[in-house]
Amino acid sequence: MKRKLITIDLDGTTLNSESKISPKTKQTLQKVGQAGHIVSIVTGRPYRISKHIYDELGIKTPLINFNGALGHLPHQSWDKEYSKTFSKKIALDLVSAKDELGIKLITAEGKNYALADKASEIIKDFFPSSLKSTEILNKINLQQDPSAMTMLVDENKKSEIITSLENTFGDTINVSVWGGEHPILELSPKGVSKADGLEFLSNIYDINREDIIAFGDEQNDETMIEYAGLGIVMQNGTDKLKSIADDITEFDNNHDGLAKHLEKILKLD
């Protein structure tokens, strides 16, 4: 079979509901690589909470973080690495206006740093549960433009906050909403999406779009699903994403949906 580029989202796709990789998924992804195909992670997660998954899978391909804003080779310098950012002034302005807007918690991140205005236990690992003085989001510590910001907001003010952000900063940032139980907004550089990561990978490996297979489940996967020659949505994916899918897995992320679908379409032994 012609070599394929397999791009995989993490949460809700490669990982089960406990944020773990099942033995079957790990084994299948390794078989995909052994068969000559390329597997690359394309995630909204920052590097700090995706590198252990990258290492567990044992892949050596570029890692795409922050929904396409960062492309790099973990654990090494790479002259093709890229990072897209927006002005750190936006982060500092939002910290100053957080109470007025109804923002409860703010983080700003780049490849090698993560700052937050306060610690929180709300989402384990993602929001810091403790902070050193050098990890507090303020003008002293924020020395680089961020690739992403994440904010926990007042549920009753979410729509109002989105409108305010888009009216004030819409020329330079994207505003997106997380799925799940918590009202969380994410800011990213204007126009950046997971499709940028796929285009970057396809150029690196000289693979046509028609030979890209993408797996996802949520709103932030939409551009990736559309860009790929074969966009596959998980059984547990959103209805909106399923409506644009080329295919839908038979099983969800808790029952090895990605692995079983790859076995079928790539005809793995």
C-alpha positions in Angstrom: 0.0 0.0 0.0 1.1 3.5 -0.8 2.7 5.3 2.2 0.2 7.2 4.3 0.5 10.1 6.8 -1.6 9.2 9.8 -2.4 12.3 12.0 -3.9 11.6 15.3 -5.6 13.8 17.9 -5.1 12.8 21.5 -8.0 13.5 23.9 -11.1 11.6 22.9 -9.3 9.9 20.0 -6.0 8.1 20.7 -6.6 8.3 24.5 -9.4 6.7 26.4 -11.6 8.6 28.9 -8.8 8.1 31.5 -6.3 9.8 29.2 -4.5 6.6 28.7 -3.2 4.7 25.6 -4.6 1.2 25.6 -2.2 -1.7 24.8 -4.0 -2.4 21.6 -3.8 1.2 20.4 -0.1 1.4 21.2 0.6 -1.9 19.4 -1.5 -0.9 16.4 0.2 2.5 15.9 3.6 0.8 16.2 2.5 -1.7 13.5 1.5 1.2 11.3 5.0 2.6 11.5 6.6 -0.7 10.9 4.4 -1.0 7.7 6.1 2.1 6.4 3.5 4.7 7.2 4.0 7.9 9.2 2.2 8.5 12.4 2.2 12.0 13.9 0.4 13.5 16.8 -1.6 16.7 16.1 -3.0 18.0 19.4 -4.4 21.0 21.1 -2.4 20.0 24.2 0.8 21.9 25.1 4.1 20.1 24.8 4.4 19.7 28.6 1.4 17.3 28.8 1.9 15.5 25.5 5.6 14.6 25.4 5.0 11.6 27.7 2.5 10.2 25.3 4.8 10.8 22.3 7.5 9.0 24.2 5.2 6.1 25.2 4.3 5.5 21.6 8.0 5.5 20.6 7.4 7.6 17.5 10.1 9.9 16.1 8.1 12.2 13.9 7.4 15.9 14.4 4.9 16.7 17.1 2.2 19.4 16.5 1.0 21.2 19.6 -1.4 24.1 20.4 -3.8 23.2 17.5 -1.2 23.8 14.9 0.7 26.7 16.4 3.9 24.7 17.2 5.6 22.1 15.1 8.9 20.5 16.5 10.9 17.4 17.1 10.9 16.6 20.8 14.1 16.2 22.6 16.3 17.8 19.9 17.0 21.0 18.0 15.5 21.1 14.5 16.0 23.7 11.9 12.5 23.2 10.5 10.8 23.8 13.8 8.1 26.6 13.8 6.2 28.5 16.4 3.3 30.9 15.8 2.4 33.4 18.5 0.3 36.5 19.3 1.2 39.5 21.4 1.9 39.0 25.1 0.1 42.3 25.7 -3.2 40.5 25.1 -2.4 38.2 28.0 -1.5 41.0 30.3 -4.5 43.1 29.3 -6.8 40.1 30.1 -5.2 39.6 33.5 -5.9 43.2 34.3 -9.5 43.0 33.1 -10.3 39.4 34.3 -12.7 40.4 37.2 -14.6 42.9 35.0 -15.0 40.4 32.2 -15.9 37.3 34.3 -12.7 35.3 33.8 -11.8 33.0 36.7 -8.4 31.6 35.6 -6.0 32.5 32.8 -2.9 30.6 31.5 -0.5 31.6 28.8 1.9 29.1 27.2 4.7 28.5 24.8 6.8 25.5 24.0 8.9 25.6 27.1 6.9 27.7 29.6 3.4 27.7 31.2 2.2 30.7 33.3 -1.1 31.0 35.2 -2.5 33.8 37.3 -3.4 31.4 40.0 -3.3 27.7 40.9 -6.4 25.4 40.5 -7.5 21.8 41.0 -10.2 22.0 38.4 -8.6 20.0 35.6 -5.8 17.8 36.8 -2.4 18.3 35.0 -3.8 21.0 32.6 -4.2 23.8 35.0 -1.4 24.0 37.5 -2.3 22.9 41.0 0.6 24.8 42.5 2.7 27.7 41.3 6.2 28.9 41.9 6.8 32.7 41.9 8.4 32.4 38.5 5.3 30.6 37.1 2.8 33.4 37.9 1.3 35.1 34.9 2.5 38.7 35.2 4.6 41.2 33.2 7.8 40.1 34.9 7.5 36.4 34.1 5.8 36.7 30.7 8.9 37.5 28.5 7.8 35.8 25.3 4.7 36.0 23.1 2.4 33.0 23.8 1.3 30.4 21.3 -1.9 29.8 23.3 -4.0 31.0 26.2 -6.7 29.1 28.1 -9.3 30.6 30.3 -11.9 29.3 32.8 -14.8 31.7 32.6 -18.1 32.4 34.3 -20.6 30.2 32.5 -23.3 32.9 32.6 -20.9 35.4 30.9 -19.3 33.0 28.3 -21.1 34.4 25.3 -20.5 38.0 26.4 -16.8 37.3 27.0 -16.4 35.7 23.5 -18.0 38.7 21.9 -15.8 41.1 23.9 -12.6 39.1 23.0 -13.5 39.0 19.3 -14.4 42.7 19.2 -11.2 43.7 20.9 -8.6 41.3 19.7 -10.3 39.6 16.7 -7.7 40.8 14.2 -4.9 38.8 15.9 -6.5 35.9 17.7 -8.9 33.0 17.3 -11.4 32.3 20.1 -12.6 28.7 20.5 -14.7 26.9 23.1 -13.7 23.6 24.7 -16.1 20.7 24.8 -16.8 19.2 28.2 -18.3 20.2 31.5 -16.2 23.3 32.2 -16.7 26.7 30.5 -13.2 27.1 29.0 -12.1 29.3 26.2 -8.9 29.0 24.2 -7.1 31.7 22.4 -4.7 31.0 19.5 -2.9 33.0 16.8 -5.3 34.3 14.1 -6.0 31.9 11.3 -3.9 29.1 12.9 -5.5 25.6 13.0 -4.6 21.9 12.9 -4.7 22.1 9.1 -1.5 24.2 9.4 0.1 21.2 11.1 -1.0 18.8 8.4 0.2 21.0 5.6 3.6 21.3 7.4 3.8 17.5 7.8 2.8 16.8 4.2 5.6 19.2 3.0 8.2 17.6 5.3 7.4 14.1 4.1 6.4 15.0 0.5 3.0 13.4 0.9 -0.1 14.5 -1.0 -3.3 15.5 0.8 -5.0 12.5 -0.7 -2.6 10.3 1.2 -3.3 11.8 4.6 -5.6 10.1 7.1 -6.7 12.2 10.0 -8.5 11.1 13.2 -10.4 13.5 15.5 -13.4 13.9 17.7 -13.9 17.6 18.6 -14.4 21.1 17.3 -10.7 21.9 17.1 -10.2 18.9 14.8 -12.5 20.3 12.1 -9.9 21.8 9.8 -7.7 18.7 10.1 -10.7 16.4 9.1 -11.4 18.7 6.2 -7.8 19.0 5.0 -7.0 15.2 5.0 -7.7 13.0 2.1 -9.6 10.8 4.5 -11.0 12.5 7.6 -12.2 10.0 10.2 -14.3 11.0 13.2 -14.5 8.9 16.3 -17.8 7.2 17.3 -17.7 9.4 20.4 -17.1 12.6 18.3 -19.4 15.5 18.1 -22.4 15.4 15.7 -21.1 18.5 13.9 -17.8 16.9 13.2 -19.4 13.6 12.1 -21.4 15.6 9.6 -18.3 16.5 7.6 -16.5 13.2 8.1 -15.4 10.9 5.3 -15.8 8.0 7.7 -16.7 7.3 11.3 -15.2 4.6 13.5 -17.4 1.7 14.5 -16.1 1.9 18.1 -15.4 4.8 20.5 -12.1 5.8 22.2 -12.8 3.5 25.1 -13.0 0.5 22.9 -10.0 1.0 20.6 -11.9 2.7 17.9 -8.9 4.3 16.3 -6.8 1.1 16.4 -9.6 -1.1 15.0 -10.3 1.3 12.2 -6.6 1.6 11.2 -6.4 -2.2 11.1 -9.3 -2.3 8.7 -8.3 0.5 6.3 -4.6 -0.3 6.2 -5.2 -4.1 6.1 -2.8 -4.7 9.0 -2.2 -8.3 10.0 
